[in-house]
Amino acid sequence: MENWFAALTLFEKIYWIVAIAGSIILLILMVMTLIGGDVEDMGDVDADVDADTGIGFQFLSFKNLMGFLTIFGWSGIACIDNGLSTGLTIVISVICGLLMMFAMASLFYYLAKLQSSGTLKLKNAVDQIGEVYLTIGANRSRIGKVSVNVQGTLRELQALTDEKKDLVQGNVVKVKEVTDTGILIVNLLNK
């Protein structure tokens, strides 16, 4: 192996080193991504200028750079093996590397859009219409339950009311607020 590497030209050595190093690092990154390792803090150089807009299209990131180097190296080696000129080899390998960066950026962008935290945000229940499921005591005297649609799912949640009389099963209510402890404050909708 040592004799093989020593027999290569400097141009070929550069492509082999880039291809092998890029492949190893990219493989490690992909395995860490698949098993849930946090690879996001490994040097993403993209900048989100807008305020909390979620994940943006990240063309220049560490993962994408490793994808570029890997494909750059292997496509360059393929060009050299086919006897292409130095200039044409560089152009083809750069184009292939950039295509790989674009493909990876697109893949991670669309995968991130599919992701959902699954966390119920009770603040999303405010102003929703629901129905009393278990009697709610007047003047916040007894916790009851309401069926209300939150984040696209019908849920049974604990509720209190400031009404002067108990809210009974079947009453239609509107969520006025959510307490810090996650209990809904509801008002009778049809007074």
Residue frames as a rotation matrix with the C-alpha (Angstrom) as fourth column:
MET 1
0.574 0.819 0.000 0.00
0.819 -0.574 0.000 0.00
0.000 0.000 -1.000 0.00
GLU 2
0.436 -0.493 -0.753 2.83
0.168 -0.778 0.606 2.35
-0.884 -0.390 -0.256 0.85
ASN 3
-0.656 -0.701 0.280 4.49
0.367 0.027 0.930 1.69
-0.659 0.713 0.239 -2.51
TRP 4
-0.122 0.714 0.689 1.20
0.986 0.005 0.169 2.31
0.117 0.700 -0.704 -4.32
PHE 5
0.790 0.467 -0.397 0.70
0.547 -0.829 0.114 5.67
-0.276 -0.307 -0.911 -2.59
ALA 6
0.066 -0.862 -0.503 4.32
0.097 -0.496 0.863 6.71
-0.993 -0.106 0.051 -3.18
ALA 7
-0.639 -0.325 0.698 3.92
0.659 0.238 0.714 5.98
-0.398 0.915 0.062 -6.90
LEU 8
0.408 0.879 0.246 1.03
0.904 -0.352 -0.241 8.44
-0.125 0.321 -0.939 -7.24
THR 9
-0.395 -0.446 0.803 1.52
0.544 -0.818 -0.186 11.98
0.740 0.364 0.566 -8.51
LEU 10
-0.974 0.011 -0.226 0.90
0.178 -0.580 -0.795 14.91
-0.140 -0.815 0.563 -6.15
PHE 11
-0.578 0.804 -0.144 -2.39
-0.768 -0.475 0.430 15.64
0.277 0.359 0.891 -7.95
GLU 12
-0.021 0.546 -0.838 -3.57
-0.115 0.831 0.544 12.06
0.993 0.108 0.045 -7.45
LYS 13
-0.659 -0.295 -0.692 -2.42
0.608 0.332 -0.721 12.02
0.442 -0.896 -0.040 -3.79
ILE 14
-0.936 0.339 0.097 -4.47
-0.345 -0.823 -0.452 15.14
-0.074 -0.456 0.887 -3.04
TYR 15
-0.163 0.931 -0.328 -7.62
-0.797 0.071 0.599 13.60
0.581 0.359 0.730 -4.50
TRP 16
-0.094 0.103 -0.990 -7.10
0.260 0.963 0.076 10.30
0.961 -0.251 -0.117 -2.64
ILE 17
-0.880 -0.269 -0.391 -6.50
0.439 -0.150 -0.886 12.05
0.180 -0.951 0.250 0.70
VAL 18
-0.753 0.654 0.080 -9.54
-0.658 -0.745 -0.105 14.31
-0.009 -0.132 0.991 0.24
ALA 19
-0.063 0.770 -0.634 -11.75
-0.586 0.486 0.649 11.38
0.808 0.413 0.421 -0.83
ILE 20
-0.228 -0.071 -0.971 -10.75
0.486 0.856 -0.177 9.06
0.844 -0.512 -0.161 2.03
ALA 21
-0.952 -0.139 -0.272 -10.77
0.305 -0.440 -0.845 11.72
-0.003 -0.887 0.461 4.78
GLY 22
-0.644 0.765 -0.004 -14.09
-0.752 -0.632 0.188 13.16
0.142 0.124 0.982 3.56
SER 23
-0.065 0.623 -0.780 -15.64
-0.298 0.734 0.611 9.68
0.952 0.272 0.138 3.35
ILE 24
-0.519 -0.198 -0.832 -14.61
0.634 0.564 -0.530 8.74
0.574 -0.802 -0.167 6.88
ILE 25
-0.976 0.145 -0.163 -15.84
0.011 -0.716 -0.699 11.99
-0.217 -0.683 0.697 8.42
LEU 26
-0.463 0.853 -0.240 -19.08
-0.813 -0.300 0.498 11.92
0.353 0.426 0.833 6.41
LEU 27
-0.182 0.357 -0.916 -19.71
0.091 0.934 0.346 8.31
0.979 -0.021 -0.203 7.45
ILE 28
-0.770 -0.147 -0.621 -19.23
0.618 0.073 -0.783 9.24
0.160 -0.986 0.035 11.12
LEU 29
-0.885 0.459 -0.086 -21.58
-0.426 -0.869 -0.253 12.23
-0.190 -0.187 0.964 10.75
MET 30
-0.278 0.819 -0.502 -24.25
-0.664 0.215 0.717 10.12
0.695 0.532 0.484 9.05
VAL 31
-0.324 0.118 -0.938 -24.05
0.487 0.871 -0.059 7.38
0.811 -0.476 -0.340 11.69
MET 32
-0.910 -0.035 -0.413 -24.30
0.388 -0.421 -0.820 10.00
-0.145 -0.906 0.397 14.46
THR 33
-0.702 0.701 -0.130 -27.30
-0.709 -0.667 0.232 11.57
0.076 0.254 0.964 12.73
LEU 34
-0.179 0.655 -0.734 -29.06
-0.339 0.659 0.671 8.22
0.923 0.369 0.104 12.35
ILE 35
-0.266 0.049 -0.963 -28.52
0.732 0.661 -0.168 7.20
0.628 -0.749 -0.212 15.99
GLY 36
0.709 0.705 0.010 -29.56
0.556 -0.569 0.606 10.62
0.433 -0.424 -0.795 17.25
GLY 37
-0.132 -0.818 -0.560 -26.19
0.949 -0.268 0.168 12.16
-0.287 -0.509 0.812 18.06
ASP 38
0.776 0.394 -0.493 -26.13
0.306 -0.918 -0.252 15.94
-0.552 0.044 -0.833 18.12
VAL 39
-0.104 -0.811 0.575 -24.11
0.963 0.061 0.261 16.89
-0.247 0.581 0.775 15.07
GLU 40
0.698 0.474 0.538 -25.58
0.626 -0.768 -0.136 20.37
0.348 0.432 -0.832 14.79
ASP 41
0.930 -0.337 -0.148 -22.91
-0.168 -0.747 0.644 21.92
-0.328 -0.574 -0.751 17.02
MET 42
0.309 -0.861 0.403 -20.02
0.643 0.502 0.579 20.60
-0.701 0.080 0.709 14.95
GLY 43
-0.561 -0.715 -0.418 -19.42
0.285 -0.641 0.713 23.82
-0.777 0.281 0.563 13.12
ASP 44
0.246 0.661 0.709 -22.37
0.964 -0.087 -0.253 24.86
-0.105 0.746 -0.658 10.99
VAL 45
-0.730 -0.581 -0.360 -21.34
0.521 -0.814 0.258 28.10
-0.443 0.000 0.897 9.37
ASP 46
-0.343 0.686 0.642 -24.76
0.653 -0.317 0.688 29.08
0.676 0.655 -0.339 8.11
ALA 47
-0.968 0.053 -0.245 -26.45
0.144 -0.683 -0.716 32.11
-0.206 -0.728 0.654 9.58
ASP 48
-0.127 0.978 0.166 -30.16
0.963 0.081 0.259 32.57
0.239 0.193 -0.952 10.13
VAL 49
-0.903 -0.235 0.359 -30.78
0.206 -0.971 -0.120 36.27
0.377 -0.034 0.926 9.76
ASP 50
-0.112 0.952 0.286 -34.52
-0.339 -0.307 0.889 36.17
0.934 0.002 0.357 10.31
ALA 51
-0.467 0.065 0.882 -35.93
-0.882 0.036 -0.470 35.79
-0.062 -0.997 0.041 13.79
ASP 52
-0.622 0.147 0.769 -37.17
-0.285 0.873 -0.397 32.32
-0.730 -0.466 -0.501 14.83
THR 53
0.061 0.626 -0.778 -38.38
-0.990 -0.061 -0.128 31.15
-0.128 0.778 0.616 11.43
GLY 54
0.837 0.160 0.524 -37.48
-0.169 0.985 -0.030 27.54
-0.521 -0.063 0.851 11.99
ILE 55
-0.045 -0.901 0.433 -34.87
0.359 0.389 0.848 25.71
-0.932 0.193 0.306 10.04
GLY 56
0.503 0.135 -0.854 -33.78
-0.631 -0.618 -0.469 27.38
-0.591 0.774 -0.226 6.84
PHE 57
0.971 -0.239 0.005 -32.11
0.158 0.626 -0.764 26.00
0.180 0.743 0.645 3.75
GLN 58
0.618 -0.785 0.053 -28.54
-0.396 -0.252 0.883 25.39
-0.680 -0.566 -0.467 4.97
PHE 59
0.927 -0.298 -0.228 -26.29
-0.133 0.309 -0.942 25.11
0.351 0.903 0.247 1.92
LEU 60
-0.008 -0.998 0.059 -23.04
-0.295 -0.054 -0.954 25.75
0.955 -0.025 -0.294 3.78
SER 61
0.736 0.183 0.652 -22.83
-0.677 0.184 0.712 23.45
0.010 -0.966 0.259 6.78
PHE 62
-0.212 -0.889 0.407 -20.24
-0.857 0.369 0.360 21.01
-0.470 -0.272 -0.840 8.10
LYS 63
0.065 0.315 0.947 -22.19
0.106 0.941 -0.321 17.96
-0.992 0.121 0.028 6.87
ASN 64
0.934 0.353 0.061 -22.60
0.112 -0.126 -0.986 19.47
-0.340 0.927 -0.157 3.42
LEU 65
0.450 -0.853 -0.265 -18.92
-0.891 -0.450 -0.067 20.44
-0.062 0.266 -0.962 3.29
MET 66
-0.365 -0.565 0.740 -17.95
-0.508 0.787 0.351 16.85
-0.781 -0.247 -0.574 4.07
GLY 67
0.457 0.591 0.665 -20.34
0.338 0.577 -0.744 15.66
-0.823 0.564 0.064 1.35
PHE 68
0.905 -0.181 -0.385 -18.69
-0.413 -0.589 -0.695 18.07
-0.101 0.788 -0.608 -1.06
LEU 69
0.007 -0.998 0.060 -15.18
-0.962 0.010 0.273 16.86
-0.273 -0.059 -0.960 -0.18
THR 70
-0.165 -0.016 0.986 -16.19
-0.126 0.992 -0.005 13.21
-0.978 -0.125 -0.165 -0.44
ILE 71
0.688 0.503 0.524 -17.80
0.443 0.281 -0.851 13.49
-0.575 0.817 -0.029 -3.88
PHE 72
0.769 -0.510 -0.386 -15.13
-0.628 -0.716 -0.306 15.97
-0.121 0.478 -0.870 -5.02
GLY 73
-0.166 -0.916 0.366 -12.44
-0.799 0.343 0.495 13.43
-0.579 -0.210 -0.788 -4.17
TRP 74
-0.172 0.136 0.976 -14.10
0.180 0.978 -0.105 10.33
-0.968 0.158 -0.193 -5.60
SER 75
0.859 0.478 0.185 -15.26
0.275 -0.124 -0.953 12.01
-0.433 0.870 -0.238 -8.82
GLY 76
0.548 -0.754 -0.362 -11.75
-0.815 -0.578 -0.029 13.45
-0.187 0.312 -0.932 -9.27
ILE 77
-0.357 -0.656 0.666 -10.24
-0.465 0.742 0.482 9.98
-0.810 -0.138 -0.570 -8.85
ALA 78
0.293 0.551 0.782 -12.71
0.460 0.636 -0.620 8.63
-0.838 0.541 -0.067 -11.43
CYS 79
0.958 0.043 -0.282 -11.75
-0.195 -0.624 -0.757 11.41
-0.209 0.780 -0.590 -13.86
ILE 80
0.105 -0.993 -0.051 -8.02
-0.920 -0.117 0.375 10.76
-0.379 0.008 -0.925 -13.36
ASP 81
-0.295 -0.173 0.940 -8.53
-0.077 0.985 0.157 7.01
-0.953 -0.026 -0.303 -13.88
ASN 82
0.574 0.580 0.579 -10.30
0.557 0.243 -0.794 7.79
-0.601 0.778 -0.184 -17.17
GLY 83
-0.244 -0.864 0.441 -7.37
0.937 -0.093 0.336 9.88
-0.249 0.496 0.832 -18.34
LEU 84
0.719 0.547 0.429 -9.03
0.634 -0.769 -0.083 13.30
0.284 0.332 -0.899 -18.29
SER 85
-0.129 -0.795 0.593 -6.89
0.358 -0.595 -0.720 16.45
0.925 0.120 0.362 -18.15
THR 86
-0.734 -0.253 -0.630 -6.10
0.673 -0.153 -0.723 18.20
0.087 -0.955 0.283 -14.87
GLY 87
-0.928 0.372 -0.010 -8.33
-0.371 -0.927 -0.057 21.19
-0.030 -0.049 0.998 -15.64
LEU 88
-0.225 0.881 -0.415 -11.30
-0.531 0.246 0.811 19.08
0.817 0.403 0.413 -16.72
THR 89
-0.297 0.036 -0.954 -10.85
0.605 0.780 -0.159 16.84
0.739 -0.624 -0.254 -13.66
ILE 90
-0.924 -0.088 -0.371 -10.99
0.354 -0.558 -0.751 19.86
-0.141 -0.825 0.547 -11.33
VAL 91
-0.714 0.697 -0.065 -14.06
-0.672 -0.658 0.339 21.33
0.193 0.286 0.939 -13.07
ILE 92
-0.096 0.697 -0.711 -15.98
-0.211 0.683 0.699 18.03
0.973 0.217 0.082 -13.05
SER 93
-0.409 -0.100 -0.907 -15.10
0.737 0.550 -0.393 17.25
0.538 -0.829 -0.151 -9.42
VAL 94
-0.984 0.102 -0.146 -16.10
0.004 -0.807 -0.591 20.76
-0.179 -0.582 0.793 -8.24
ILE 95
-0.447 0.873 -0.194 -19.45
-0.752 -0.249 0.611 20.51
0.485 0.419 0.768 -10.09
CYS 96
-0.061 0.403 -0.913 -20.10
0.185 0.904 0.386 17.04
0.981 -0.145 -0.130 -8.64
GLY 97
-0.728 -0.279 -0.627 -19.19
0.650 0.010 -0.760 18.29
0.218 -0.960 0.174 -5.14
LEU 98
-0.908 0.419 0.006 -21.52
-0.410 -0.886 -0.216 21.28
-0.085 -0.199 0.976 -5.43
LEU 99
-0.192 0.858 -0.476 -24.34
-0.539 0.313 0.782 19.03
0.820 0.407 0.403 -6.65
MET 100
-0.261 0.029 -0.965 -23.78
0.600 0.788 -0.139 16.82
0.756 -0.615 -0.224 -3.61
MET 101
-0.960 -0.093 -0.265 -23.90
0.267 -0.592 -0.760 19.86
-0.086 -0.800 0.593 -1.29
PHE 102
-0.628 0.776 -0.056 -27.17
-0.743 -0.577 0.339 20.95
0.230 0.255 0.939 -2.88
ALA 103
-0.074 0.593 -0.802 -28.64
-0.148 0.788 0.597 17.44
0.986 0.162 0.029 -2.62
MET 104
-0.501 -0.167 -0.849 -27.68
0.735 0.435 -0.520 17.10
0.456 -0.885 -0.095 1.04
ALA 105
-0.985 0.164 -0.062 -28.93
-0.111 -0.856 -0.506 20.59
-0.136 -0.491 0.860 1.92
SER 106
-0.372 0.895 -0.247 -32.24
-0.739 -0.125 0.662 19.79
0.562 0.429 0.708 0.22
LEU 107
-0.144 0.272 -0.952 -32.52
0.252 0.940 0.231 16.44
0.957 -0.207 -0.203 1.96
PHE 108
-0.702 -0.179 -0.690 -31.89
0.701 0.001 -0.713 17.84
0.129 -0.984 0.125 5.46
TYR 109
-0.907 0.419 0.036 -34.16
-0.421 -0.906 -0.046 20.82
0.013 -0.056 0.998 4.77
TYR 110
-0.151 0.914 -0.377 -37.12
-0.645 0.198 0.738 18.64
0.749 0.355 0.560 3.78
LEU 111
-0.223 0.029 -0.975 -36.46
0.531 0.842 -0.096 16.11
0.818 -0.539 -0.203 6.55
ALA 112
-0.934 -0.163 -0.320 -36.44
0.358 -0.480 -0.801 18.92
-0.023 -0.862 0.506 9.11
LYS 113
-0.658 0.752 0.040 -39.77
-0.706 -0.635 0.312 20.20
0.260 0.177 0.949 7.79
LEU 114
-0.008 0.652 -0.758 -41.28
-0.150 0.749 0.646 16.76
0.989 0.119 0.092 8.42
GLN 115
-0.673 -0.379 -0.635 -40.11
0.515 0.377 -0.770 16.78
0.531 -0.845 -0.058 12.00
SER 116
0.273 0.763 0.585 -42.60
-0.221 -0.542 0.811 17.61
0.936 -0.351 0.021 14.75
SER 117
-0.660 -0.573 0.487 -41.81
-0.572 -0.037 -0.819 18.00
0.487 -0.819 -0.303 18.41
GLY 118
-0.275 0.635 -0.722 -45.09
0.383 0.761 0.523 16.37
0.882 -0.133 -0.452 19.44
THR 119
-0.871 -0.101 -0.480 -45.28
0.489 -0.272 -0.829 18.72
-0.047 -0.957 0.286 22.40
LEU 120
0.161 0.976 0.149 -48.75
0.904 -0.206 0.373 19.88
0.395 0.075 -0.916 23.36
LYS 121
-0.920 -0.371 0.128 -48.76
0.311 -0.888 -0.340 23.66
0.240 -0.273 0.932 23.73
LEU 122
-0.265 0.886 -0.379 -51.76
0.934 0.138 -0.330 24.50
-0.240 -0.442 -0.864 25.85
LYS 123
-0.507 0.048 -0.861 -51.54
-0.005 -0.999 -0.053 28.19
-0.862 -0.022 0.507 24.85
ASN 124
-0.973 0.148 -0.179 -52.90
-0.179 0.013 0.984 27.00
0.148 0.989 0.014 21.48
ALA 125
-0.514 0.830 -0.216 -56.19
0.848 0.530 0.018 26.19
0.129 -0.175 -0.976 23.25
VAL 126
-0.558 0.292 -0.776 -56.96
0.240 -0.839 -0.489 29.86
-0.794 -0.459 0.398 23.92
ASP 127
-0.403 0.573 -0.714 -60.05
-0.779 -0.624 -0.062 31.06
-0.481 0.531 0.698 21.98
GLN 128
-0.887 0.132 -0.443 -60.97
-0.171 0.796 0.580 27.47
0.429 0.590 -0.683 21.04
ILE 129
0.015 0.962 0.271 -64.56
-0.964 -0.058 0.260 26.29
0.266 -0.265 0.927 21.42
GLY 130
-0.873 -0.309 -0.377 -65.18
-0.206 0.935 -0.290 23.14
0.442 -0.176 -0.879 23.42
GLU 131
0.242 0.964 -0.107 -67.78
-0.374 0.194 0.907 21.18
0.895 -0.180 0.408 25.31
VAL 132
-0.135 -0.229 0.964 -67.97
-0.991 0.024 -0.133 20.43
0.007 -0.973 -0.231 29.03
TYR 133
-0.227 -0.061 -0.972 -67.22
-0.292 0.956 0.008 16.77
0.929 0.285 -0.235 29.66
LEU 134
-0.207 0.157 -0.966 -67.24
0.888 0.444 -0.118 16.72
0.410 -0.882 -0.231 33.49
THR 135
0.747 0.655 0.115 -69.03
0.547 -0.703 0.455 19.38
0.379 -0.276 -0.883 35.56
ILE 136
-0.450 -0.851 0.271 -66.96
0.575 -0.508 -0.641 22.48
0.684 -0.133 0.718 36.29
GLY 137
0.021 0.458 -0.889 -67.68
0.987 -0.150 -0.054 24.20
-0.158 -0.876 -0.456 39.63
ALA 138
0.729 0.334 0.598 -68.81
0.444 -0.895 -0.040 27.84
0.522 0.295 -0.801 39.67
ASN 139
0.829 -0.390 0.401 -66.28
-0.509 -0.822 0.254 30.51
0.231 -0.415 -0.880 40.71
ARG 140
-0.016 -0.913 -0.409 -63.36
-0.584 0.340 -0.737 28.09
0.812 0.227 -0.538 40.31
SER 141
0.238 0.197 0.951 -64.69
-0.959 0.203 0.198 25.89
-0.154 -0.959 0.237 43.12
ARG 142
0.322 -0.100 0.941 -64.17
-0.096 0.986 0.137 22.52
-0.942 -0.135 0.308 41.41
ILE 143
-0.572 -0.602 -0.557 -62.03
-0.669 -0.051 0.742 21.37
-0.475 0.797 -0.374 38.49
GLY 144
0.547 0.713 0.438 -63.95
-0.182 0.612 -0.770 19.75
-0.817 0.342 0.465 35.67
LYS 145
-0.531 -0.713 0.459 -63.04
0.324 0.329 0.887 18.64
-0.783 0.620 0.056 32.17
VAL 146
0.430 0.599 -0.676 -63.71
-0.504 -0.462 -0.730 19.97
-0.749 0.655 0.103 28.70
SER 147
0.150 -0.339 0.929 -63.30
0.771 0.629 0.105 18.40
-0.619 0.700 0.355 25.27
VAL 148
0.688 -0.011 -0.726 -61.49
-0.283 -0.925 -0.253 20.89
-0.668 0.379 -0.640 23.07
ASN 149
0.815 -0.404 0.416 -59.57
0.569 0.424 -0.704 20.72
0.108 0.811 0.576 19.81
VAL 150
0.661 -0.699 -0.272 -55.91
-0.415 -0.643 0.644 21.67
-0.625 -0.313 -0.715 20.39
GLN 151
-0.333 -0.882 -0.335 -53.31
-0.748 0.031 0.662 21.42
-0.574 0.471 -0.670 17.63
GLY 152
-0.324 0.273 -0.906 -55.64
-0.853 0.331 0.404 19.40
0.410 0.903 0.126 15.45
THR 153
-0.659 0.079 -0.748 -56.52
0.225 0.969 -0.097 16.79
0.718 -0.232 -0.657 18.07
LEU 154
0.373 0.841 0.392 -59.61
-0.360 -0.258 0.897 16.57
0.855 -0.475 0.207 20.29
ARG 155
-0.636 -0.663 -0.395 -58.41
0.192 0.359 -0.913 16.48
0.747 -0.657 -0.101 23.89
GLU 156
0.637 0.733 -0.240 -60.01
0.407 -0.055 0.912 16.22
0.655 -0.678 -0.333 27.31
LEU 157
-0.474 -0.853 0.217 -58.39
0.350 -0.409 -0.843 18.83
0.808 -0.324 0.492 29.52
GLN 158
-0.231 0.327 -0.916 -58.92
0.964 -0.052 -0.262 20.09
-0.133 -0.944 -0.303 33.07
ALA 159
-0.427 0.172 0.888 -60.82
0.359 -0.869 0.341 23.34
0.830 0.464 0.309 33.32
LEU 160
-0.525 0.331 -0.784 -62.10
0.719 -0.320 -0.617 25.97
-0.455 -0.888 -0.069 35.76
THR 161
-0.142 0.514 0.846 -64.60
0.716 -0.537 0.446 28.77
0.683 0.669 -0.292 35.25
ASP 162
-0.985 -0.117 -0.124 -65.39
0.169 -0.762 -0.625 32.21
-0.022 -0.637 0.771 36.66
GLU 163
-0.400 0.912 0.095 -69.12
-0.082 -0.138 0.987 31.77
0.913 0.387 0.130 35.86
LYS 164
-0.473 0.310 0.825 -71.61
-0.862 -0.355 -0.362 32.19
0.180 -0.882 0.435 38.74
LYS 165
0.567 0.658 0.496 -73.16
-0.714 0.692 -0.102 28.75
-0.411 -0.296 0.862 38.18
ASP 166
-0.149 -0.619 0.771 -71.73
-0.111 0.786 0.609 25.28
-0.983 0.005 -0.186 37.51
LEU 167
-0.080 0.066 -0.995 -71.04
-0.996 -0.036 0.078 24.35
-0.031 0.997 0.068 33.91
VAL 168
0.189 0.283 0.940 -72.52
-0.400 0.897 -0.189 20.93
-0.897 -0.341 0.283 33.24
GLN 169
-0.589 -0.427 0.686 -71.95
0.318 0.658 0.683 18.25
-0.743 0.620 -0.252 30.64
GLY 170
0.033 0.571 0.820 -72.97
0.989 0.101 -0.110 19.45
-0.146 0.815 -0.561 27.19
ASN 171
0.744 0.179 -0.643 -72.45
0.194 -0.980 -0.048 23.19
-0.639 -0.089 -0.764 27.82
VAL 172
0.511 -0.572 0.642 -70.54
0.757 -0.055 -0.652 24.86
0.408 0.819 0.405 25.01
VAL 173
0.718 -0.351 -0.601 -67.58
0.315 -0.606 0.730 26.89
-0.621 -0.714 -0.324 26.28
LYS 174
0.757 -0.576 0.308 -64.78
0.102 -0.361 -0.927 29.06
0.645 0.733 -0.214 24.97
VAL 175
0.303 -0.744 -0.596 -61.26
0.953 0.255 0.166 28.90
0.028 -0.618 0.786 26.41
LYS 176
0.985 0.100 0.142 -60.39
0.086 -0.991 0.102 32.32
0.151 -0.089 -0.985 27.87
GLU 177
0.303 -0.930 0.207 -56.89
-0.895 -0.352 -0.274 31.58
0.328 -0.103 -0.939 29.19
VAL 178
0.570 -0.246 -0.784 -54.54
0.270 0.957 -0.104 28.86
0.776 -0.153 0.612 30.42
THR 179
0.928 -0.239 0.285 -53.07
-0.358 -0.374 0.855 28.94
-0.098 -0.896 -0.433 33.93
ASP 180
0.058 -0.996 -0.073 -49.39
-0.983 -0.044 -0.180 28.36
0.176 0.082 -0.981 34.66
THR 181
-0.439 -0.176 0.881 -50.33
-0.541 0.835 -0.102 24.89
-0.718 -0.521 -0.462 35.90
GLY 182
-0.984 -0.030 -0.175 -52.00
-0.168 0.470 0.866 23.99
0.056 0.882 -0.468 32.59
ILE 183
-0.427 0.904 0.007 -55.63
0.716 0.343 -0.608 24.31
-0.552 -0.255 -0.794 33.63
LEU 184
-0.661 0.271 0.700 -57.97
0.521 -0.505 0.688 25.96
0.540 0.819 0.192 31.13
ILE 185
-0.655 0.568 -0.498 -60.16
0.155 -0.544 -0.824 28.88
-0.739 -0.617 0.269 32.23
VAL 186
-0.787 0.429 0.444 -63.40
0.557 0.185 0.809 28.71
0.265 0.884 -0.384 30.26
ASN 187
-0.711 0.667 -0.223 -66.53
-0.455 -0.678 -0.578 30.83
-0.537 -0.309 0.785 29.86
LEU 188
-0.097 0.798 0.595 -69.99
0.521 0.550 -0.653 29.71
-0.848 0.247 -0.469 28.81
LEU 189
-0.897 -0.305 0.320 -70.34
0.417 -0.345 0.841 30.51
-0.146 0.888 0.436 25.12
ASN 190
-0.376 0.849 0.371 -74.15
0.328 -0.252 0.910 30.96
0.867 0.464 -0.183 25.00
LYS 191
-0.937 0.046 -0.346 -75.09
0.323 -0.268 -0.908 33.27
-0.135 -0.962 0.237 27.86
